[in-house]
Amino acid sequence: MRETVADQGVSGQMDRAATAAKGAAGKAGDHPVIEWGARLGYAASGVLHLVLAWLTVHVALGDSGGQASQSGALSVVAHQSFGLVLLWVLTLGFALLAIWQVTEIVVARKAFDKAKAAGKAVMYAALAWTAMTFALGGHTSSNKQSKDFTRTLMEAPAGRFLVGLLGVAILGVAGYHIYKGWTKRFLRDLQEHPGHWAVVAARVGYIGKGVALVAVGVLFIVAAVEQQVRKATGLDGALKSLRDLPAGSVILIGVALGLAAYGVYSFARARYARV
């Protein structure tokens, strides 16, 4: 009986601690600075996707000079006259959006929502770090990072299986993007209706991003099957692989329109997001 009472006491303390943590995370997430930062982060995502769309058009036209990737997009920003200021704005926006996602991990009730918030927190933190690297005068390559990560994963026990599993996971994310766009599920992320133009942009944007992610996922699976790290080149390699398909340039122009539409929707999300 004593052990049972003691166990109940420990359990009660843990429940109270969890409740307190959720309360603190909720207050942090509702703080005006974090809320403003999350909206700034969505606007930063809009800028990034618009530049990515522009780079994708260049890939479609056969220009192999730049990288149609996140680092490639940030490199383009860095070379503009206003690039340094914009890079620091992007860094701040992505960093605060990552912090907001961390608070969502704590307050979310469903495991799926926690996992989704965790994935987004990592993604936005990585974007903040990359943007800061360029702002400080450095350089990084998404292609090289993807290859290095794949090589490390491939060398681990059951490495080929893990790389293939990663590819399948990316396909799952791609499918969710397409589903979210087709069914207008993205409206659940907003506190009010953003208007017809934003809904159209979101549907085209989510589906376009989904198509691009399908290509990325397929390349990871091919890398696992053929045990060739060079196959896993991230978004840039995936887009160039799409270009080599029959009517590939047309497909890429469609993807570019999707990325641009997602960028436009991101600005609407900055205004209407449920944060």
N, C-alpha and C positions, 0 to 999 in steps of 0.2 A: 504493500500500500504506500509506503514511504517513497519507493522508487516511482510509483505511478504519480504521486503528488508532485515529486521533484520534476519528473518529465513534463507534467502539465505546466509547472512553473516556468521551465525553460522554454517550452513551446509558446507560452503566453508572452514571454519576453521577446522571443523571436518575431512573433506576430506584431507586437507593438513596435519593434524596431523596423520591421518591413513597412508598417503603416506610416511611421515617422519619415522613413526614407522616401516613400511615395509622395508624402505631403511636401517634403522639402524639394523634391524633383519637380512636382507640380508647380510650386511657387517659383522655382527657378525658370521653368519653361514659360511661365506667364509674365516674367519680368519684362518690362518695356524694351530693355536693351536687347535681350535674347529674341523677343518677338520681332523687333525692328531688324535685327541681324538675320533672322530666318528669312524675312521678306527680301532683304538685300541679297541673300544667298540665292534665292530663286531668280532674282533679276540677273545675278552673275551667271547662273546656269543658262539664262536666255542669251546672254552675250556669247558664251562659249559655244552654244549650239548654232548660232548664226554664223560664227566663224568656221565651225566644222562643216556647215552646209556649203559655204563658199569653197573650202578646200576639197570637198567631195566633188563639186562641179569640175574643179581642175583635174582631179583624178579621172573623171568621166571623159574629159577632153584629151587625156593622154599625157598630162603634165606630171612627171614623176619627181619634180624638184623638191616639193615639200611633203610633209607627213600629214595625212588626214587623220589626226589623232588629237587627244586632249593636249599633249605636250606641243604638238604641231600648231594647234590653235593658239596656245599661250605664247608660242614663239612669234606668231604673226602679230599678236597684240604688243609684244615687247618691242617690235621694230617700228611701231607707230610713234608719231611725235608726242602723243599723249599717253603712250604705252605704260610708262613707269607708274603714273598716278592710277591708271586703270588696273594695273596688276595688283597694286596694294589694296584697291577697293575690292577686287575679286578675292584676294587672300582673306580679307576681313569677312566678306560675305560668306565664303565657303566655311571658314573656321566657326563662325557663329551658328551657321546652319548645322554643322556637325555637332556642336554643343547642344543645340535644341534636340537633335535626334537622340543624343545620349539621354536627355531627360525623358524622351518618349519610350526608351527601353525600360525605364523604371516604372512609369505610370501605365504602360500598356498591360492589358489583362491577358490577351491571347498570345500563345507562344509564337504564332505566325507573325503577329504584329511586332513582337519583341525582336524576332529574327530580322524582319524587314528593316526596322529602325536601326539595328546594329549594322547591317550591311550598308545602309545609307550613311551612317555615321563614319564608317571606315572610308567610304568612297569620297565624301565631302572633305574629310580630314586629309586624304591623299591629294585632292585637288587644291586644297589650301596650301599644302606643303609644296606642290609643284609650282603654283602661282608665286609663292614667296621665293622659291629658288630662282625663277626668272627675274623677279623684282630686284633681287640682290645681285643680278648680273650673271647668274649661273645658267646652266643648260642641262636638260635631261631629255631622254628619248623614251616614249611609251613603247615603241617597238623593242628596244633593247631590254627594258624592264620586263616586258612580257616574255621575251626569250629567256632571260636570266631566271625568272620565276619558274618557267616551264622546265628549264634544265635542272634546277634545284629539286623540283617536284619529281621529275623523271628519275633522278638518282636515288630517291627515297625508296624504302621497301614498298613493293607494289606500286611503283611510281607510274607506270603506264596506266594502270587502273585509275589512279588518282587524277591523272591528267584527263583521261576519258570522262571520269565522273564530273570534273570541272566543266568539261564541254557540255555534258548533259544538263548540268545546273544552269549554264548560260542559256541553253535552249529553253529551259523552263522559264527563266526570266524573260526571254524573248517572247515566248508564248503568252506570258502574263501581260506584257506590254500590248501585244496585239489584241488580246481579250479586253483589256482595260480601255483601249481606244474604241473598239467596236461597240462595246456595251455602254459606253459613257460612264464607266465606273469611277473615273477621275473626278466626277462631280462630288463624290463623297469627301474628297480632300478639300473642298471649298466651303466657305461659310455662307455664300450666297451665289446665285446664278451669275456667271461672268458675262453673259451675252452670247448671242448666236455666233458671232465671228470667232470668239475664243473657243467655243465648243467645237466648231469646225476645225480650227487650228489644232486643238488637242487631239481630236480623233485622227487626223492626218499625221500628226506628230508622233503619237504613241505607236501607230501602226508602222510608220517609217522607221522609227528606232528599233522596233521589234524585228523588222526585216534585216537591218544591219547587224543586230545581235545574233540572229540565226546564222549569218555567215561567220561571225566570230566563233560561235559554239561549234560549228561544223569543222572549222580549222583546228580547234583543240582536239576534237575527236580524231581527225585525220592524223594529227601529230602523235596521238597515243597509239593508233593502229599501226602506223608506219614507223614509229619510234624516231621521228625526226623533229627535233626542237625547232628548227627553222620554219616549220609550218605554222607554229603558233605565234603570229606576229601582231595580234591585237586587231584593233579596228582598221588601221591603215592597210594591213595585209589582207583583211577580209574584204575591204572595198575594192582593192586591186584585183582580188580573185573574182569578185563579181563582174568587174570590167571585162575579164577574159571570157565570160560566158557569152553565148549567142544573145545579141541585143543587150549586152552588158552595159554599154554606155547609157542606153535608155533606162535600164534598171537603176543605175547610179544617179541619174538625174531625178528619178522618182524618190530615191533615198534622200538626196539632197533637199528636195522639196519637203520631205517629211521632217528632216532635222531642222530646217528653217521654220517650219510650222510649229515644231515643239519649242523652238526658241521664242517665237511670238507668244505661244501659250504660257511660257514661263514668266513672261512679263505680266500677263493677266493673273497668274497664280501668285505673283508677288503682292498683288493688290487684294486678291480674294481668298488666299489660302487660310485654312483653318489652323491657326497657330495659337 
